[in-house]
Amino acid sequence: MNWLEPTTLLLLACGLLYGLMGEWVDGAILLAFVLGIGLLDAVQQQRSSHALAELARLSAPRAHVRRDGQELELATDQVRLGDQLRLEEGDRVAADAALTEAVGLWLDESLLTGESLPVARTEPGERVLAGSLVAGGRGWATVVAVAEATELGRLGKSLATVQPPLTRLQRQTRRLTSRLTVMALALCAALAVIQGASSGDWPRALLAALALALAVLPNEIPVVLALFLALGALRLARIGVLARWPAAVESLGSATVLAVDKTGTLTENRMGVQQLLTWPDLEIWQAGARLEEPFHQLVELAVLASRGDPVDAMERAIQRLATDQLDGSEHLHPDWPLEREYPLQSDLLVFSRLWRDGDGQQQLAAKGAPEAIADLCHLDAAGTTRLLAAADGLARQGLRVLAVARGLDGAPQHDPPPPSAATEPAAAAHDYPFEPVGFLALADPLRAEVPAAIATARGAGVRVVMITGDSPVTARSIADQAGLPPGPVLTGPELEALTPQALAAGIGAVSVFARVMPQQKLQLVRALQAAGEVVAMTGDGVNDAPALKAADIGVAMGQRGTAVARESADLVLLRDTFSDLVLALELGRRVDANLHRALGYTLAIHLPIAALGLVPLLLPGQALILLPVHIALLHLVIDPACTVVFEALPATPGLMQQAPRPPEAPLFGPDTWRHSLTQGAVVMVAALVLAFWPDTDIESRRSLVFSLLLMAGGGLVWLNGDPRSRITAAGAGIGLGLWLLLMATPRLQRLLSLASLQASQIVTLLITTAVALLLAAVADRCRLRPPISKPANHFENR
């Protein structure tokens, strides 16, 4: 329990005043209520802490190790000395280790050394340090130190020191509660002076002033907000979406664009080779048929142009085909040493590898985008046209097309090098002569649930934008299968040629982006944001990190995503599926809607309590209707209603047919103010009527008012919740149950300075409560609701 909470301090001060006035029983009762409220707070904090602890467990970094011949994925604290640690691009090194093998390995050690540039680590025995980031290449290393024994541990640093940022609503609630606190203190001081000066009874005046402060302060708001976001994050984790901090839950309700990768997110990431097409003979092989001799060289060169231990889904598919069809033949060369790799470049989407064969000759293989292979092979215009036409024929079937080329004689294309350098590999693959040998056509099936999920997102006013490295023809075919709206396809080269202003102006008409390099995602994010969109962007690689950070909601892949992508993101899709992202969007809207229900209820129920507290200030000499002990008891209704009932309510029908909430929307918008103030005003009028009921003593009037607030508090839970939900019924029953307990226990009435109600007074109470709730319900039904509409920059008829 936090003893420094304003409500707790005020209640303790009231208890102390009761003691000073000699009213020890009242003071003891008040302290008992303080303990009750403290117990509720402790339960809420425990739920919140449990939610955050579960999120921390789920978001703990993982390490890939080889132990006793088995490859395992473990939490970093389970890595042992002697484990073989796998190092892949984007991994965060989990322990200090000594290299055993490496290919093009570059490490970013800035966390440890402050050096911003990556350093090469290629020699066996070289030390790699925990906390380093694999910026490029791959390798294996033997673990030599873990935990505190690592260099990072000795430096006393930790990667888990990132603090969750304050959300927009948390900042707004802080401002609101600060202003209300100042107002409450000012009213408290005024009431104490006026009441004390007019009556001369300063302890009673202070008690009235403290009661007013308790009535005005909505202390539940920051507690409710923190708990809703923490439990919302835990609910997300249960559907396979990890929120790295609760602020991400709040942002989901405002998303207007979901920019997603095709491979693995919209598709199953289960790539398979469906067709082979030789060049220039144009012979076709279909999956399932026996691989005949004309296709052996094509598959052989595709394997040579792929990594030996592939991570990429396409390279794994090529390797499976080769293993199934060519295993044990002379077309596979596991014994050839690799001389050099030529990675993909933004201006040449080709991956090439240079080998040394058994005779000591250079053998060069390349695979990549058909247009890039045409460039690599220096084809003339007519040859390029024929090659691309063949590729488009495959792409129109929704297949991802790779062209394969072989190097000719291992000789440079341009001026020959001096004799002393004749055996040195060329600086770039483009320096070699190539010829195309054919095409690989791969299929990655669309996830069955994707069309329905895209339809749900579009129905909620959220655009879905597909980003892929495929050709425009393939991308358009997949987009049509997924249910994306028709329209132009914008390619990576076209993207580069546009100015930021032109891109922002025209991006609303485009739902498909093809041949996009990872670093171009940042350009897309900024263009969408410049067009007024709230962007959720998915990514999985090292180069995606800037876009994930820049997006309003960065979404990383949990299964295939790199460590740096996960560290840059707000959300992690644990199953890498688009439908989970749409479910997260729906859950984010549910949390947001229930949060505003709870906040509206808090405002409505505090209005009559605050008005009753103001009566002695506006009418000097008027007796205090609600004592501090009554306000404390009312908190036992308000707190569970806000934190338990409203948080657990299911989504309202039609929630995913509404437009996204504007990100700049205030904590209490005009509609919330009207709704809450109308309900609160109706209950306030009813309470004031009973507070001044004629020919009734003060204790009876106090009983009438207090009973009304108990039952009306439960009634407002019913009106603001889901009447069909058992949870709502239970919340509404709290107030009614407390009133029945009070009526059945005369001793409790005396302890609370209340009078037993006569039959006529009970009838008056029930009629007044029923009329107040009926009027509140009618006003709620008649309240104008905002029209359900889509955002202005719609894409429905594009």
URVEN-V486443 format. One record per backbone hydrogen bond with DSSP energy under -0.5 kcal/mol. NH is the residue of the N-H (numbers start at 1). CO is the residue of the C=O. If there is no record, write none. Layout:
BEGIN
nh:NH co:CO
nh:NH co:CO
END
This chain:
BEGIN
nh:3 co:1
nh:5 co:2
nh:9 co:5
nh:10 co:6
nh:11 co:7
nh:12 co:8
nh:13 co:9
nh:14 co:10
nh:15 co:11
nh:16 co:12
nh:17 co:13
nh:18 co:14
nh:19 co:15
nh:20 co:16
nh:21 co:17
nh:22 co:19
nh:23 co:18
nh:24 co:22
nh:27 co:23
nh:28 co:24
nh:29 co:25
nh:30 co:26
nh:31 co:27
nh:32 co:28
nh:33 co:29
nh:34 co:30
nh:35 co:31
nh:36 co:32
nh:37 co:33
nh:38 co:34
nh:39 co:35
nh:40 co:36
nh:41 co:37
nh:42 co:38
nh:43 co:39
nh:44 co:40
nh:45 co:41
nh:46 co:42
nh:47 co:43
nh:48 co:44
nh:49 co:45
nh:50 co:46
nh:51 co:47
nh:52 co:48
nh:53 co:49
nh:54 co:50
nh:55 co:51
nh:56 co:52
nh:57 co:53
nh:58 co:54
nh:59 co:55
nh:60 co:57
nh:63 co:74
nh:65 co:63
nh:65 co:72
nh:66 co:84
nh:67 co:65
nh:67 co:70
nh:70 co:67
nh:72 co:65
nh:72 co:70
nh:74 co:63
nh:74 co:72
nh:76 co:61
nh:78 co:75
nh:79 co:76
nh:82 co:143
nh:83 co:80
nh:84 co:66
nh:85 co:83
nh:85 co:141
nh:86 co:64
nh:86 co:84
nh:87 co:139
nh:88 co:86
nh:89 co:137
nh:90 co:134
nh:91 co:88
nh:93 co:91
nh:93 co:132
nh:96 co:145
nh:97 co:128
nh:98 co:142
nh:99 co:126
nh:100 co:140
nh:101 co:140
nh:103 co:138
nh:106 co:136
nh:107 co:119
nh:108 co:133
nh:109 co:107
nh:112 co:109
nh:113 co:109
nh:114 co:109
nh:114 co:110
nh:119 co:107
nh:121 co:105
nh:125 co:99
nh:126 co:123
nh:128 co:97
nh:131 co:93
nh:132 co:129
nh:133 co:108
nh:134 co:91
nh:135 co:106
nh:135 co:133
nh:136 co:106
nh:138 co:103
nh:139 co:87
nh:140 co:101
nh:141 co:85
nh:142 co:98
nh:143 co:83
nh:144 co:96
nh:145 co:96
nh:149 co:146
nh:150 co:147
nh:154 co:150
nh:155 co:151
nh:156 co:152
nh:156 co:153
nh:157 co:152
nh:161 co:158
nh:171 co:167
nh:172 co:168
nh:173 co:169
nh:174 co:170
nh:175 co:171
nh:176 co:172
nh:177 co:173
nh:178 co:174
nh:179 co:175
nh:180 co:176
nh:181 co:177
nh:182 co:178
nh:183 co:179
nh:184 co:180
nh:185 co:181
nh:186 co:182
nh:187 co:183
nh:188 co:184
nh:189 co:185
nh:190 co:186
nh:191 co:187
nh:192 co:188
nh:193 co:189
nh:194 co:190
nh:195 co:191
nh:196 co:192
nh:197 co:193
nh:198 co:194
nh:199 co:195
nh:200 co:196
nh:202 co:200
nh:205 co:201
nh:206 co:202
nh:207 co:203
nh:208 co:204
nh:209 co:205
nh:210 co:206
nh:211 co:207
nh:212 co:208
nh:213 co:209
nh:214 co:210
nh:215 co:211
nh:216 co:212
nh:217 co:213
nh:218 co:216
nh:219 co:217
nh:221 co:218
nh:223 co:219
nh:224 co:220
nh:225 co:221
nh:226 co:222
nh:227 co:223
nh:228 co:224
nh:229 co:225
nh:230 co:226
nh:231 co:227
nh:232 co:228
nh:233 co:229
nh:234 co:230
nh:235 co:231
nh:236 co:232
nh:237 co:233
nh:238 co:234
nh:239 co:235
nh:239 co:236
nh:240 co:237
nh:241 co:236
nh:242 co:572
nh:243 co:241
nh:244 co:242
nh:244 co:570
nh:245 co:570
nh:248 co:245
nh:249 co:246
nh:250 co:246
nh:251 co:247
nh:252 co:248
nh:253 co:249
nh:253 co:250
nh:254 co:251
nh:255 co:251
nh:255 co:252
nh:256 co:534
nh:257 co:534
nh:258 co:463
nh:259 co:257
nh:259 co:536
nh:260 co:258
nh:260 co:465
nh:262 co:467
nh:265 co:262
nh:266 co:261
nh:266 co:262
nh:267 co:262
nh:268 co:445
nh:272 co:443
nh:274 co:272
nh:274 co:441
nh:275 co:441
nh:276 co:285
nh:277 co:439
nh:278 co:283
nh:279 co:437
nh:282 co:278
nh:285 co:276
nh:287 co:274
nh:289 co:286
nh:292 co:290
nh:295 co:292
nh:296 co:293
nh:297 co:293
nh:299 co:295
nh:300 co:296
nh:301 co:297
nh:302 co:298
nh:303 co:299
nh:304 co:300
nh:305 co:301
nh:306 co:303
nh:310 co:307
nh:316 co:312
nh:317 co:313
nh:318 co:314
nh:319 co:315
nh:320 co:316
nh:321 co:317
nh:322 co:318
nh:323 co:319
nh:324 co:320
nh:325 co:321
nh:326 co:322
nh:327 co:323
nh:329 co:326
nh:332 co:329
nh:336 co:333
nh:337 co:356
nh:339 co:354
nh:340 co:354
nh:342 co:352
nh:343 co:341
nh:345 co:348
nh:348 co:345
nh:350 co:348
nh:351 co:367
nh:352 co:342
nh:353 co:365
nh:354 co:340
nh:355 co:353
nh:355 co:363
nh:356 co:337
nh:357 co:355
nh:357 co:361
nh:360 co:357
nh:363 co:355
nh:365 co:353
nh:366 co:405
nh:367 co:351
nh:368 co:403
nh:369 co:349
nh:372 co:369
nh:373 co:369
nh:374 co:370
nh:375 co:371
nh:376 co:372
nh:377 co:373
nh:378 co:375
nh:379 co:374
nh:384 co:380
nh:385 co:381
nh:386 co:382
nh:387 co:383
nh:388 co:384
nh:389 co:385
nh:390 co:386
nh:391 co:387
nh:392 co:388
nh:393 co:389
nh:394 co:390
nh:395 co:391
nh:396 co:392
nh:397 co:394
nh:398 co:395
nh:399 co:394
nh:400 co:442
nh:401 co:399
nh:402 co:440
nh:403 co:368
nh:404 co:438
nh:405 co:366
nh:406 co:435
nh:407 co:364
nh:408 co:433
nh:409 co:407
nh:411 co:408
nh:413 co:431
nh:414 co:431
nh:421 co:418
nh:422 co:419
nh:424 co:421
nh:431 co:428
nh:432 co:429
nh:433 co:411
nh:435 co:406
nh:437 co:404
nh:438 co:404
nh:439 co:277
nh:440 co:402
nh:441 co:275
nh:442 co:400
nh:442 co:440
nh:443 co:272
nh:447 co:266
nh:450 co:447
nh:453 co:449
nh:454 co:450
nh:455 co:451
nh:456 co:452
nh:457 co:453
nh:458 co:454
nh:459 co:455
nh:460 co:456
nh:461 co:458
nh:462 co:457
nh:463 co:256
nh:463 co:461
nh:465 co:258
nh:465 co:463
nh:466 co:511
nh:467 co:260
nh:468 co:513
nh:475 co:471
nh:476 co:472
nh:477 co:473
nh:478 co:474
nh:479 co:475
nh:480 co:476
nh:481 co:477
nh:482 co:478
nh:483 co:479
nh:484 co:479
nh:490 co:512
nh:491 co:489
nh:492 co:514
nh:495 co:491
nh:496 co:492
nh:497 co:493
nh:498 co:494
nh:498 co:495
nh:503 co:499
nh:504 co:500
nh:505 co:501
nh:506 co:502
nh:507 co:503
nh:509 co:506
nh:510 co:507
nh:511 co:488
nh:512 co:488
nh:513 co:466
nh:514 co:490
nh:515 co:470
nh:516 co:468
nh:520 co:517
nh:521 co:518
nh:522 co:519
nh:524 co:520
nh:525 co:521
nh:526 co:522
nh:527 co:523
nh:528 co:524
nh:529 co:525
nh:530 co:526
nh:531 co:527
nh:532 co:529
nh:533 co:528
nh:535 co:533
nh:536 co:257
nh:537 co:535
nh:537 co:553
nh:538 co:259
nh:539 co:555
nh:544 co:541
nh:545 co:542
nh:548 co:544
nh:549 co:545
nh:550 co:546
nh:551 co:547
nh:552 co:535
nh:553 co:535
nh:555 co:537
nh:556 co:554
nh:556 co:571
nh:557 co:539
nh:558 co:573
nh:562 co:540
nh:563 co:90
nh:564 co:90
nh:566 co:562
nh:567 co:563
nh:568 co:564
nh:569 co:565
nh:570 co:554
nh:571 co:554
nh:572 co:242
nh:573 co:556
nh:574 co:240
nh:574 co:572
nh:575 co:240
nh:576 co:573
nh:578 co:265
nh:581 co:577
nh:582 co:578
nh:583 co:579
nh:584 co:580
nh:585 co:581
nh:586 co:582
nh:587 co:583
nh:588 co:584
nh:589 co:585
nh:590 co:586
nh:591 co:587
nh:592 co:588
nh:593 co:589
nh:594 co:590
nh:595 co:591
nh:596 co:592
nh:597 co:593
nh:598 co:594
nh:599 co:595
nh:600 co:596
nh:601 co:597
nh:602 co:598
nh:603 co:599
nh:604 co:600
nh:605 co:601
nh:606 co:602
nh:607 co:603
nh:608 co:604
nh:609 co:605
nh:610 co:606
nh:611 co:607
nh:612 co:608
nh:613 co:609
nh:614 co:610
nh:615 co:611
nh:615 co:612
nh:617 co:614
nh:618 co:614
nh:619 co:615
nh:622 co:619
nh:627 co:625
nh:630 co:627
nh:631 co:627
nh:632 co:628
nh:633 co:629
nh:634 co:630
nh:635 co:631
nh:636 co:632
nh:636 co:633
nh:637 co:634
nh:638 co:634
nh:639 co:635
nh:641 co:637
nh:642 co:638
nh:643 co:639
nh:644 co:640
nh:645 co:640
nh:646 co:641
nh:648 co:644
nh:649 co:645
nh:649 co:646
nh:655 co:652
nh:657 co:654
nh:658 co:655
nh:661 co:253
nh:665 co:662
nh:669 co:667
nh:673 co:669
nh:674 co:670
nh:675 co:671
nh:676 co:672
nh:677 co:673
nh:678 co:674
nh:679 co:675
nh:680 co:676
nh:681 co:677
nh:682 co:678
nh:683 co:679
nh:684 co:680
nh:685 co:681
nh:686 co:682
nh:687 co:683
nh:688 co:684
nh:689 co:685
nh:690 co:686
nh:691 co:687
nh:692 co:688
nh:693 co:690
nh:696 co:693
nh:701 co:697
nh:702 co:698
nh:703 co:699
nh:704 co:700
nh:705 co:701
nh:706 co:702
nh:707 co:703
nh:708 co:704
nh:709 co:705
nh:710 co:706
nh:711 co:707
nh:712 co:708
nh:713 co:709
nh:714 co:710
nh:715 co:711
nh:716 co:712
nh:717 co:713
nh:718 co:714
nh:719 co:715
nh:720 co:716
nh:721 co:717
nh:723 co:721
nh:725 co:722
nh:729 co:725
nh:730 co:726
nh:731 co:727
nh:732 co:728
nh:733 co:729
nh:734 co:730
nh:734 co:731
nh:735 co:731
nh:736 co:732
nh:737 co:733
nh:738 co:734
nh:739 co:735
nh:740 co:736
nh:741 co:737
nh:742 co:738
nh:743 co:739
nh:744 co:740
nh:745 co:742
nh:749 co:745
nh:750 co:746
nh:751 co:747
nh:752 co:748
nh:753 co:750
nh:754 co:749
nh:755 co:699
nh:762 co:758
nh:763 co:759
nh:764 co:760
nh:765 co:761
nh:766 co:762
nh:767 co:763
nh:768 co:764
nh:769 co:765
nh:770 co:766
nh:771 co:767
nh:772 co:768
nh:773 co:769
nh:774 co:770
nh:775 co:771
nh:776 co:772
nh:777 co:773
nh:778 co:774
nh:779 co:775
nh:780 co:776
nh:781 co:777
nh:782 co:778
nh:783 co:779
nh:789 co:787
nh:794 co:792
nh:798 co:795
END
